[in-house]
Amino acid sequence: MKNLIIKIILFIPIVWMGCDSIEDQKGRFLLKGNKKMEEKDPKTALGFYEEAIALDSNFSDAYYNKGMAHLQLNQLEAAIQDFSKAIQKNPKAIDAVFQRGLAYLDLGANYNAKEDASRMVSKSPSDWRSYFLLGLTEEKLKNYPAALQSFQKASELTPKNSDLLVNQATIYFYQKEYAAAKTLLEKAEEINPLEPNLHNLRSMIYFEEKDYSGAVQAVEKAITLDNRQAYFYNNHGLYLLYLNQLEDGLTLINQSLAMDSKNPFALRNKGIYYTLNGDKVSALSYLEELAVSHPDMDLVQEYLTKARAL
C-alpha cells in the first residue's frame, strides 16, 4: 500500500504539467529569459525567448525581449528584425518602435530612425520618448533647429529629465551658442550633478573658449563618473596637448583608441600630437586621410597646413 501511495504522489505533478496551457508555458519561458537578462546573460536569454516564440509565433513581448537581448550582444541588425516582428504582431508596441529607432541610429540608418520617430509622434504624442527620438534623428541629420525644438518638447513632457537638457545644450554647442549651452548645463546639474555627459560637454565648451585647464578639470570629473567612455579619454588627451603635456596627452589618446579604434577624432588628435612633436611624416599619415574622409572636422585643415609646413 505504501508503494502505491508513492506512485500516486509522483504521478500527480506529471499530469498537472501535461495540462499546462500554451499561455502558461510561453509565459514561463518569457520569465526565464527575463531572469537571465537580469543576470547579464543575454545569450542564454535568447534561447528562452525562442522557446516562447516556438509555442506562439505571435508573441509580441517575446520578440521585443529577444530584440533587447540582441542589443546587449551588440547584434543591431538581429535586434531590428525582432523589434520589427514585435511591431508586426502588435502595432501598438511603442517600446519596440522606440528601441528599433535607436538601433537604426546606431547603424547609421538615420532616415529609418526618423520614420520610427514620426510614427511615435503620431501614435504617442504625450510620450516624451517620441520627441527625444525625433530630436536624435534630426541631430544626426544636422537639422539643428528641428532637433532643438524636439528636445524642448520632450523636456516639456518630462521637466526633471536632465539628459534632455544636456541634449539641448549639445545643440547649442554645435551652433556655437556657448552661453546658452552653459545655462542649460547648470540647470541639468541642479537635477543630476552625477551625469557624466554634462561634465564632458562642459569641458568641450571650455576648450572652445581656450580655457584648457578648466576643460581638463571638467573632463576628469566626467571620467570619474563613467570610466567606460572612449571619447572622454580622447578629449582629455586633446586638452593636455594644448597644455603642452604631449606625452601624457598621447597616452590618453591611445587609451581611447584601444577602446574604440575607429574614432576619427582620436585619429585626428594623433595627427595633432605628431604635428606638435615635429614629426611631419607621421602627422601627414593621419591628417591627409582625414582631410579626405572628414573634410569638415574641426582642426583637421588647421593642423594639416601646419604639418605640411614642418
Secondary structure by P-SEA (a helix, b strand, c coil): caaaaaaaaaaaaaaaaaaccaaaaaaaaaaaaaaaaaaccaaaaaaaaaaaaaacccaaaaaaaaaaaaaaacaaaaaaaaaaaaaaacccaaaaaaaaaaaaaaacaaaaaaaaaaaaaaaccccaaaaaaaaaaaaaacaaaaaaaaaaaaaaaccccaaaaaaaaaaaaaacaaaaaaaaaaaaaaaccccaaaaaaaaaaaaaacaaaaaaaaaaaaaaaccccaaaaaaaaaaaaaacaaaaaaaaaaaaaaaccccaaaaaaaaaaaaaacaaaaaaacaaaaaaacccccaaaaaaaaaaac
